[in-house]
């Protein structure tokens, strides 16, 4: 076996990079699906459908790795596949050691993907390979013959991969189809003289492997490549798919004809045919293609520029509107010119005026009338401009929504990862925990989902380790022995809410009070007066932990501050609600996308500011009689609730002399359960803003989440509301310098 990943020598560097990207994406998805099937089999080891699914996924990973020349992955997948072949045939029952070994294999495959993406050599697999081999040897019965190696047939992920001779030449006969499956004979005819016909044949086999299991092909892919005159490929496919998806899978470029012969599915002789299994028609498979996120980012940036240009056009039209009102300009000018001409002609008839003076007056009157006609024409053109800008606005809005939708993906793959995590953590801690998922179809920006993995892992770990009590404690409290951790997602306005909740013992606020005093975060006298919610906020402090001992899972005080920082970097906020003895819920609020935000704009003497509309609780007018001073700080009374009232220069420090702001209105901003009141000079309305990072384009400034360009070219600063609220609610806000 090669010591490093050995790519297929028949490929150029560019081709290898392209195929490798497809391999990494699709094998990653297959690893996730395999884990889901395995966890289901842990509950029901005899589930034939799940066993077949797990076998198919490992078979696909093996085939793709073999086609690209990754021998270590191929060898490990081959022996794991052989074991699942015996499990599928019923000669063995899936047990604990096999599950653990299979999960370790998936971890290795994922590690390989990370190394391949980074261009690093693959790790040795000898120890894990021996474990899988011993697993088969120790579980084989005396009467059972050795397992026949399963051949490599084209895998689902090999849809664009180059042809490579199979590792094993013999394809065994597959078991009879289940009640929902049938054998389908597919005859594919290629056009005469088709270039790269062998690769086309391999592509057809790979695509058909995505809708079923290729039992055999005639001729085999290797023989098809060896015979340049081959035009026809016959495949026996074991599938539950209808004829439509099968035909679409086989109909690639270069195919001129696809014939199908579907056999009836196996069923009991007296059972009536089921419409769900006997129908040969079904919904057409959706056509999809993989596009790199970087390309979508470029497209999104261009859409952002279009949004800025649209805003500029809208602003220009609004500024021109008074000039082209029907009652202004052109009409009055034309009437004045005609009246003036009548007066001049009357004067010329009644007085002796030199001819040259009369001609000059006539010329000026002609020019004045021409200007009037041009004004009238301008008015008509302005109406056309207004109509065109309206059309541009509709197109830009549609394009913006369309591009954003291409980046939106459901959270189900993200949530699905935690089935494995919850199982492993619960087993390590000796607790019984089930995972509930809700709102898995909720969609979120792909970039945000990629960034959410680590924070959610930490919250789930903490829920199981700190939140959920041991089984004996739960029983004494009248709770079921098996605890529940729940992950849920839902849309709320322009935001997505992700919650992580458990039915454990809740957060021990007295323990937090104790630790906060011990670490010097708050004086003992002040700590005694703090409410439970104020105490819970200490968990976000770096290094803060209430654990009595450090475990492999948590307890070092590292993580909760990172969780909050990561969420805030996504322009989101996180809040916690805990009930003693009943459980804890962490709620994460995130915008739908990071690139374009719907914002409320307001002006201050320093600059124009924007704040996401989901962070604006209300807009109020506050008189002097409702402003009080409490402990040296201003607060305002808003319907009986006293909120801190601040000016922008109390939050940010500005270079030079800034004129005092006039209080035109008060914005009540909120992040989680905390609210503050901010004085603003004037409100500019709401607008979609293309948000640019200050970290990448300027420098990080606490309290600012980014910047944008308005229609007139002015820079608008976007507030990071969570950070601003945190700065204001301190005993003494620290002003950040804005250069």
C-alpha positions in Angstrom: 0.0 0.0 0.0 1.3 3.4 -0.9 2.6 5.6 2.0 0.9 8.7 0.6 -2.3 9.4 -1.4 -1.5 8.3 -4.9 -3.6 10.2 -7.5 -4.6 8.6 -10.7 -1.6 9.0 -13.0 -3.8 9.4 -16.1 -5.1 12.8 -15.0 -3.6 16.2 -15.4 -3.2 18.5 -12.4 -6.2 20.5 -13.4 -8.4 17.5 -13.9 -7.3 16.0 -10.6 -8.1 19.2 -8.7 -11.6 19.2 -10.3 -12.4 15.6 -9.6 -10.9 15.8 -6.1 -13.3 18.7 -5.3 -16.3 16.5 -6.3 -14.9 13.5 -4.4 -14.5 15.5 -1.2 -18.0 17.1 -1.4 -19.8 13.9 -2.2 -17.9 11.6 0.1 -18.5 14.0 2.9 -22.2 13.8 2.3 -22.0 10.0 2.1 -20.1 9.8 5.5 -23.0 11.8 7.1 -25.6 9.5 5.6 -23.7 6.5 6.7 -23.6 7.7 10.3 -27.3 8.3 10.2 -27.9 4.8 8.9 -25.5 3.3 11.5 -27.2 5.1 14.5 -30.6 3.8 13.3 -29.1 0.3 13.0 -27.9 0.6 16.6 -31.6 0.6 17.6 -32.7 -2.0 15.1 -29.7 -4.1 13.9 -31.9 -6.3 11.7 -33.3 -3.4 9.6 -32.6 -4.7 6.1 -33.2 -1.4 4.4 -30.7 0.4 6.6 -28.2 -2.3 6.1 -28.5 -2.1 2.4 -28.2 1.7 2.6 -25.0 1.5 4.7 -23.5 -1.1 2.3 -24.3 1.1 -0.7 -22.7 4.1 0.9 -19.5 2.3 1.8 -19.4 0.7 -1.6 -19.7 4.2 -3.2 -16.9 5.6 -1.1 -14.7 2.7 -2.0 -15.4 3.0 -5.7 -14.7 6.7 -5.8 -11.5 6.3 -3.9 -10.4 3.5 -6.2 -11.0 5.6 -9.3 -8.8 8.4 -8.0 -6.1 6.0 -6.8 -6.4 6.5 -3.0 -5.3 3.0 -1.9 -5.5 3.5 1.8 -9.1 4.6 1.7 -10.0 1.9 -0.8 -8.5 -0.9 1.3 -10.2 0.2 4.5 -13.6 0.7 2.7 -13.2 -2.7 1.0 -12.9 -4.6 4.3 -15.7 -2.6 5.9 -17.8 -3.2 2.9 -17.1 -7.0 3.1 -18.3 -7.0 6.7 -21.5 -5.2 5.8 -22.1 -7.6 3.0 -22.2 -10.4 5.5 -24.4 -8.3 7.8 -26.7 -7.7 4.9 -26.9 -11.3 4.0 -28.1 -12.2 7.5 -25.1 -14.3 8.5 -24.1 -11.8 11.2 -25.8 -9.4 13.5 -24.6 -5.9 13.9 -23.1 -5.5 17.4 -21.3 -2.9 19.5 -17.7 -3.5 18.3 -18.7 -3.3 14.7 -20.5 0.0 15.3 -17.6 1.5 17.0 -15.2 0.3 14.3 -17.5 1.6 11.6 -17.6 5.1 13.2 -13.8 5.1 13.5 -13.6 4.4 9.8 -16.0 7.3 9.0 -13.8 9.5 11.2 -10.8 8.4 9.1 -12.5 9.1 5.8 -13.4 12.6 7.0 -9.9 13.2 8.2 -8.7 12.1 4.7 -11.0 14.6 3.1 -9.5 17.4 5.3 -6.0 16.4 4.4 -6.8 16.0 0.7 -8.3 19.5 0.7 -5.2 20.9 2.4 -2.8 19.0 0.0 -1.4 16.9 2.9 -0.5 13.1 2.8 -3.0 10.7 4.2 -2.5 9.3 7.7 -1.5 5.6 8.2 -4.5 3.3 8.4 -2.7 0.0 9.5 -4.0 -0.2 13.0 -7.6 0.7 12.0 -7.4 -1.7 9.1 -6.3 -4.5 11.4 -9.2 -3.8 13.7 -11.7 -4.1 10.9 -10.0 -7.3 9.7 -10.1 -8.8 13.2 -13.7 -7.8 13.5 -14.6 -10.0 10.6 -12.4 -12.9 11.7 -13.7 -12.9 15.3 -17.3 -12.9 14.3 -17.3 -15.5 11.5 -19.1 -18.7 12.4 -17.4 -22.0 12.0 -19.7 -23.1 9.2 -19.5 -19.9 7.3 -17.2 -19.6 4.3 -14.9 -16.6 4.0 -16.5 -13.5 2.6 -16.0 -12.9 -1.1 -14.4 -9.5 -1.8 -17.0 -7.2 -3.2 -16.0 -5.6 -6.6 -15.8 -2.0 -7.3 -18.7 -0.9 -9.4 -19.2 2.8 -10.4 -20.1 4.8 -7.3 -22.6 7.6 -6.9 -19.7 10.1 -6.5 -18.0 8.9 -9.6 -20.3 10.8 -11.9 -17.5 12.9 -13.3 -14.6 10.7 -12.4 -12.3 9.1 -15.0 -12.4 5.4 -15.8 -10.1 3.0 -14.0 -10.1 -0.8 -14.2 -12.0 -2.4 -11.3 -10.0 -3.9 -8.5 -11.8 -7.2 -8.6 -12.8 -8.7 -12.0 -15.7 -10.8 -10.9 -19.2 -9.3 -10.2 -21.3 -11.7 -8.1 -25.0 -12.1 -8.5 -26.9 -9.9 -6.1 -29.7 -11.2 -3.8 -33.3 -11.0 -5.1 -34.9 -7.6 -4.9 -37.0 -6.6 -1.9 -40.7 -5.9 -2.1 -40.0 -2.2 -3.0 -37.3 -2.9 -5.5 -37.2 -4.4 -9.0 -34.6 -5.5 -11.6 -34.4 -3.1 -14.5 -32.6 -3.8 -17.7 -31.3 -0.7 -19.3 -30.0 -0.6 -22.9 -27.9 2.5 -23.7 -26.9 3.2 -27.3 -24.1 5.8 -28.0 -23.7 7.8 -31.2 -21.2 6.4 -33.8 -17.6 7.6 -33.4 -18.2 9.2 -30.0 -15.0 10.6 -28.5 -14.1 9.2 -25.1 -16.9 6.6 -25.3 -15.3 4.6 -22.5 -15.6 7.6 -20.1 -19.2 8.1 -21.3 -20.0 4.5 -20.4 -18.3 4.9 -17.0 -20.4 8.1 -16.5 -23.6 6.3 -17.4 -22.8 3.5 -14.9 -21.9 6.0 -12.2 -25.2 8.0 -12.7 -27.3 4.8 -12.7 -25.5 3.8 -9.4 -27.1 6.9 -7.9 -30.6 5.7 -8.5 -30.0 2.0 -7.7 -27.4 -0.7 -7.6 -25.7 -1.8 -10.7 -25.8 -5.6 -10.7 -24.0 -6.2 -13.9 -23.1 -4.6 -17.2 -22.4 -6.0 -20.6 -19.8 -5.3 -21.7 -17.9 -4.3 -18.5 -16.5 -0.8 -18.4 -12.9 -2.1 -19.0 -14.0 -4.2 -22.0 -16.0 -1.3 -23.4 -12.8 0.9 -23.3 -10.8 -1.9 -25.0 -13.2 -2.1 -28.0 -13.4 1.2 -29.8 -16.3 0.0 -31.9 -18.6 -0.6 -29.0 -21.8 1.4 -29.2 -24.2 -0.4 -26.9 -24.1 -0.9 -23.1 -26.6 -3.1 -21.3 -27.0 -2.8 -17.6 -29.0 -4.8 -15.0 -30.0 -2.3 -12.3 -31.6 -3.1 -9.0 -33.7 -0.1 -8.0 -37.0 1.2 -6.6 -36.9 4.2 -8.8 -39.5 4.8 -11.5 -38.6 4.9 -15.2 -38.3 8.7 -15.4 -35.3 9.1 -13.1 -33.6 6.0 -14.6 -33.9 7.4 -18.1 -32.6 10.8 -17.0 -29.6 9.2 -15.2 -28.7 7.2 -18.4 -29.3 10.1 -20.8 -25.9 11.8 -20.9 -24.2 13.7 -23.8 -23.5 11.2 -26.6 -26.4 8.9 -25.8 -28.8 8.6 -28.7 -31.2 6.0 -27.3 -32.2 4.6 -23.9 -34.5 1.5 -23.6 -35.9 0.2 -20.3 -37.4 -3.1 -19.3 -38.7 -2.9 -15.7 -39.7 -6.2 -14.0 -42.5 -6.2 -11.4 -41.4 -5.9 -7.8 -41.3 -9.0 -5.7 -44.4 -9.5 -3.5 -46.6 -12.2 -2.0 -48.8 -14.0 -4.6 -52.1 -13.0 -3.0 -51.1 -9.4 -2.3 -52.7 -6.8 -4.6 -50.3 -4.5 -6.5 -49.4 -1.4 -4.6 -49.7 1.9 -6.5 -46.6 3.1 -4.7 -44.4 0.3 -6.0 -46.0 -0.8 -9.3 -46.4 2.5 -11.0 -43.8 3.3 -13.6 -44.3 7.0 -13.4 -43.1 9.4 -10.8 -41.9 12.9 -10.2 -39.1 13.9 -12.4 -35.7 14.2 -10.6 -34.6 17.7 -9.9 -31.5 18.7 -11.9 -28.7 20.0 -9.7 -25.2 21.1 -10.2 -22.4 21.9 -7.8 -21.1 25.5 -7.7 -18.3 26.7 -5.6 -19.2 29.0 -2.7 -16.5 31.4 -3.9 -18.2 31.8 -7.2 -21.5 32.6 -5.4 -19.6 35.1 -3.3 -18.4 36.9 -6.5 -22.0 36.9 -7.9 -23.3 38.2 -4.6 -20.8 41.0 -4.5 -21.9 42.0 -8.0 -25.5 42.0 -6.9 -24.5 44.2 -4.0 -23.0 46.7 -6.4 -26.2 46.6 -8.4 -28.2 47.3 -5.2 -26.0 50.3 -4.5 -26.5 51.6 -8.1 -30.2 51.1 -7.8 -30.3 53.1 -4.6 -28.4 55.9 -6.4 -30.9 55.9 -9.3 -33.8 56.0 -6.9 -32.3 58.9 -5.0 -31.6 60.9 -8.2 -35.1 60.4 -9.4 -36.4 61.6 -6.1 -34.2 64.7 -6.3 -35.4 65.4 -9.8 -39.1 65.0 -9.1 -39.7 68.6 -7.9 -38.2 70.0 -11.2 -40.6 68.0 -13.4 -43.9 68.5 -11.7 -46.7 69.3 -14.1 -47.3 72.7 -12.5 -43.7 73.8 -12.5 -41.1 74.9 -15.0 -42.0 74.0 -18.6 -45.7 74.9 -18.5 -45.2 78.3 -16.9 -42.1 79.0 -19.1 -44.1 78.4 -22.3 -47.0 80.6 -21.1 -44.6 83.4 -20.2 -42.8 83.2 -23.5 -46.1 83.5 -25.5 -47.3 86.4 -23.4 -43.9 88.1 -23.8 -44.0 87.7 -27.6 -47.5 89.2 -27.8 -46.3 92.2 -25.7 -43.2 92.7 -27.8 -45.0 92.5 -31.1 -47.6 95.0 -29.8 -44.8 97.3 -28.7 -43.0 97.0 -32.1 -46.2 98.0 -33.9 -46.9 101.1 -31.8 -43.3 102.5 -31.6 -40.4 103.1 -33.9 -37.9 100.4 -32.9 -34.7 99.8 -34.9 -34.9 96.6 -37.0 -31.8 95.1 -35.4 -33.3 95.5 -31.9 -36.5 93.9 -33.1 -34.7 91.0 -34.6 -32.7 90.4 -31.4 -35.9 90.4 -29.3 -37.5 87.9 -31.7 -34.4 85.7 -31.6 -34.4 85.7 -27.8 -38.1 84.9 -27.8 -37.5 82.0 -30.1 -34.8 80.6 -27.8 -37.1 81.0 -24.8 -39.8 79.1 -26.5 -37.3 76.4 -27.6 -36.3 76.0 -24.0 -39.9 75.6 -23.0 -40.3 72.8 -25.6 -37.1 71.1 -24.4 -38.5 71.3 -20.8 -41.7 69.7 -21.9 -39.7 67.0 -23.7 -37.6 66.6 -20.5 -40.7 66.1 -18.5 -41.8 63.2 -20.8 -38.3 61.7 -20.6 -38.4 62.0 -16.9 -41.6 59.9 -16.8 -39.8 57.3 -18.9 -36.9 57.4 -16.5 -39.1 56.9 -13.5 -40.7 53.9 -15.2 -37.3 52.4 -16.1 -36.0 52.9 -12.5 -39.1 51.1 -11.2 -38.4 48.2 -13.6 -34.7 48.2 -12.5 -35.8 48.1 -8.9 -38.0 45.1 -9.5 -35.3 43.2 -11.5 -32.6 44.0 -8.9 -34.9 42.9 -6.1 -35.6 39.6 -7.9 -32.0 39.0 -8.7 -31.0 39.8 -5.2 -33.5 37.3 -3.8 -32.5 34.7 -6.4 -28.8 35.0 -5.6 -29.4 34.8 -1.9 -31.6 31.8 -2.3 -28.7 29.9 -4.0 -26.7 30.3 -0.8 -29.6 29.2 1.4 -29.3 25.6 2.5 -31.4 23.7 5.1 -30.0 23.2 8.6 -30.8 19.4 8.5 -27.2 18.3 7.6 -25.9 20.5 10.5 -28.4 19.1 12.9 -27.8 15.6 11.7 -24.2 15.6 12.8 -25.3 15.8 16.5 -27.0 12.4 16.4 -23.5 10.9 16.5 -22.1 13.6 19.0 -25.0 13.1 21.5 -24.5 9.3 21.4 -20.8 9.5 21.9 -20.9 12.1 24.7 -23.7 10.3 26.5 -21.9 7.0 26.4 -18.7 8.6 27.7 -20.5 10.2 30.6 -22.7 7.1 31.3 -25.9 9.0 30.7 -29.0 8.1 28.8 -29.9 10.9 26.3 -32.1 11.2 23.3 -31.9 13.9 20.7 -34.9 15.6 19.3 -34.7 17.7 16.1 -37.3 20.3 14.9 -37.4 22.7 12.0 -34.7 20.8 10.0 -36.0 22.4 6.7 -35.3 25.9 7.9 -32.8 27.5 5.5 -29.8 29.6 6.4 -26.9 31.1 4.5 -24.2 28.4 3.7 -21.5 30.5 5.2 -23.3 30.9 8.5 -24.0 27.1 8.7 -20.3 26.5 8.2 -19.5 28.8 11.1 -22.2 27.4 13.4 -20.8 23.9 13.8 -18.3 24.7 16.7 -20.7 26.9 18.8 -23.5 24.3 18.6 -21.1 21.4 19.5 -20.0 23.3 22.6 -23.5 24.1 23.7 -24.6 20.5 23.2 -21.6 19.1 25.1 -22.4 21.5 28.0 -26.0 20.5 28.0 -25.2 16.8 28.4 -22.3 17.3 30.8 -23.5 20.2 33.0 -27.2 20.4 32.4 -28.4 16.8 32.5 -28.3 15.1 35.9 -27.1 11.5 36.4 -29.8 8.8 36.0 -30.3 8.2 39.8 -30.7 11.9 40.4 -33.3 12.2 37.7 -35.3 9.3 39.1 -35.3 10.8 42.6 -36.6 14.0 41.1 -39.4 12.1 39.3 -38.0 12.6 35.9 -37.5 9.8 33.2 -34.2 8.2 33.3 -33.5 9.1 29.7 -33.0 12.8 29.3 -33.8 14.9 26.2 -31.7 17.4 24.3 -33.6 19.3 21.6 -32.3 21.2 18.6 -34.8 23.4 16.9 -34.7 26.1 14.1 -37.4 28.4 12.9 -37.9 31.7 11.0 -38.9 34.8 12.8 -39.2 37.8 10.6 -35.9 38.4 8.9 -34.1 36.2 11.4 -33.6 32.5 12.1 -33.8 31.3 15.7 -31.8 28.2 16.7 -32.5 26.9 20.2 -30.6 24.2 22.1 -32.6 23.0 25.1 -32.4 20.3 27.7 -34.6 18.9 30.5 -31.9 18.8 33.0 -31.4 20.6 36.4 -31.0 24.1 35.1 -28.1 26.6 35.8 -27.1 26.8 39.4 -27.2 30.6 40.0 -25.9 30.3 43.5 -22.8 28.4 42.3 -22.3 31.2 39.7 -22.6 33.8 42.4 -20.0 32.0 44.4 -17.6 31.6 41.5 -18.0 35.2 40.4 -17.0 36.5 43.8 -14.1 34.0 44.1 -12.7 35.2 40.8 -13.1 38.9 41.7 -15.6 39.6 38.9 -18.0 41.3 41.4 -17.8 42.3 45.1 -19.6 40.0 47.4 -22.0 42.8 48.6 -23.0 43.6 45.0 -23.2 39.9 44.1 -25.8 39.4 46.8 -28.1 41.9 45.1 -27.9 40.5 41.6 -30.9 38.9 40.0 -30.7 35.4 38.5 -30.5 36.7 35.0 -27.7 39.1 35.8 -25.8 36.2 37.4 -26.3 33.9 34.4 -24.6 36.5 32.2 -21.3 35.7 34.0 -21.1 32.4 32.1 -20.0 34.4 29.1 -16.8 35.6 30.9 -13.6 34.0 29.6 -12.4 31.1 31.7 -15.6 31.0 33.8 -16.8 27.6 34.8 -19.0 26.2 37.6 -17.8 22.6 37.1 -16.4 21.1 40.3 -14.0 18.9 38.2 -12.6 19.0 34.7 -13.7 16.2 32.4 -12.8 15.2 28.9 -16.0 16.9 27.7 -15.9 20.3 29.5 -15.2 22.1 32.7 -12.1 24.2 31.8 -14.1 27.4 31.4 -13.0 27.6 27.7 -15.7 27.9 25.2 -18.8 29.9 26.2 -17.0 33.2 25.6 -15.9 31.9 22.2 -19.4 30.8 21.5 -20.7 34.3 22.1 -17.9 35.9 20.1 -18.5 33.6 17.1 -22.3 34.3 17.2 -21.7 38.0 17.4 -19.3 37.8 14.5 -22.2 36.5 12.4 -24.2 39.7 13.4 -26.3 37.5 15.7 -27.0 37.3 19.4 -27.4 34.6 22.0 -29.6 34.5 25.1 -30.1 31.9 27.8 -33.1 31.0 29.8 -32.9 28.6 32.7 -35.5 27.2 35.2 -34.1 25.4 38.2 -35.0 21.7 38.1 -36.6 21.9 34.7 -33.9 22.7 32.2 -32.0 25.3 30.1 -32.5 26.8 26.7 -30.0 28.7 24.7 -31.5 30.8 21.9 -29.4 32.0 19.0 -30.8 34.7 16.7 -29.1 35.1 13.3 -29.8 37.2 10.2 -30.8 35.2 7.1 -27.6 36.2 5.4 -24.4 38.1 6.1 -24.1 40.0 2.8 -27.3 42.1 2.6 -29.2 43.4 5.6 -32.5 45.3 5.9 -31.6 48.2 8.2 -33.1 51.3 9.8 -31.0 54.3 8.9 -30.5 57.4 11.1 -28.2 60.4 11.0 -26.0 61.8 13.7 -23.6 64.8 13.5 -20.7 62.3 13.2 -22.0 60.2 10.4 -24.9 58.2 9.0 -25.6 55.0 11.0 -27.7 51.8 10.3 -29.0 49.1 12.6 -30.7 45.8 11.5 -34.4 46.2 11.7 -34.7 43.0 13.8 -32.7 44.8 16.6 -35.1 47.8 16.6 -37.7 47.3 19.3 -39.5 50.6 18.8 -39.1 54.3 17.9 -40.3 56.8 20.5 -40.2 60.5 21.3 -38.9 61.2 24.8 -39.6 64.5 26.6 -37.3 66.0 29.2 -39.8 65.2 31.9 -39.2 61.4 31.2 -35.5 61.6 31.5 -34.0 60.8 35.0 -30.6 60.4 36.5 -29.9 57.2 38.4 -26.5 56.5 40.0 -25.0 59.2 37.8 -26.4 57.8 34.5 -29.3 59.0 32.4 -32.3 56.7 32.0 -35.6 57.3 30.3 -39.0 56.1 31.2 -40.6 54.1 28.4 -44.1 53.0 29.5 -42.9 52.3 33.0 -39.6 50.6 31.9 -36.4 52.5 32.8 -33.8 52.1 30.1 -30.3 53.5 29.8 -30.3 56.6 27.5 -27.1 57.4 25.6 -25.7 59.6 22.8 -23.4 58.2 20.2 -20.4 60.0 21.6 -20.9 58.0 24.8 -20.3 54.8 22.8 -17.7 55.9 20.3 -14.9 58.5 20.5 -14.6 60.7 17.4 -11.5 62.6 16.3 -11.9 66.4 16.2 -14.7 68.5 17.5 -18.2 67.1 16.9 -21.2 69.4 17.3 -23.7 68.4 19.9 -26.6 66.2 18.6 -30.2 67.3 18.7 -32.5 64.7 20.1 -35.0 64.2 17.2 -36.1 60.6 18.2 -35.1 57.7 20.4 -34.4 54.2 19.1 -35.0 51.4 21.5 -32.5 48.7 20.5 -32.5 45.2 21.9 -30.2 42.2 21.9 -31.7 39.1 23.5 -33.5 40.3 26.6 -31.5 43.5 27.1 -32.6 46.9 25.8 -31.2 50.4 25.6 -32.3 53.7 24.3 -30.2 55.7 21.8 -30.8 59.3 20.9 -30.7 60.0 17.1 -30.8 63.3 15.3 -33.1 62.2 12.4 -34.4 59.0 10.9 -33.7 58.2 7.2 -36.0 55.2 6.8 -35.3 51.6 6.0 -33.1 50.3 3.2 -31.3 47.1 2.1 -27.6 47.6 2.7 -24.7 45.7 1.2 -22.6 45.1 4.3 -18.8 45.2 4.0 -16.5 43.9 6.8 -14.5 46.5 8.7 -12.0 43.9 9.8 -11.1 43.1 6.2 -11.3 46.6 4.7 -10.2 48.9 7.5 -9.8 47.7 11.1 -11.9 46.1 13.8 -13.9 48.5 15.9 -16.0 47.2 18.7 -19.6 48.1 18.4 -19.5 48.3 14.6 -20.5 45.3 12.6 -19.5 46.7 9.2 -20.1 49.5 6.8 -22.0 50.2 3.6 -22.2 52.8 0.8 -25.5 54.7 0.4 -26.9 55.8 -2.9 -25.2 59.2 -2.8 -21.8 57.6 -2.1 -21.8 58.4 1.7 -20.4 55.8 4.0 -22.9 54.4 6.5 -21.7 52.6 9.7 -23.6 49.5 10.7 -24.0 49.0 14.5 -23.2 45.7 16.1 -26.2 45.9 18.5 -25.2 43.1 20.8 -21.8 44.7 21.4 -23.3 48.2 21.7 -25.8 47.0 24.3 -23.1 45.3 26.2 -20.9 48.5 26.2 -23.9 50.6 27.3 -25.1 48.3 30.1 -21.7 48.3 31.8 -21.3 50.5 34.8 -19.1 52.8 32.7 -19.3 52.5 29.0 -15.9 52.5 27.2 -15.9 54.7 24.1 -14.3 53.0 21.1 -12.3 55.3 18.8 -13.5 55.7 15.2 -10.7 57.1 13.1 
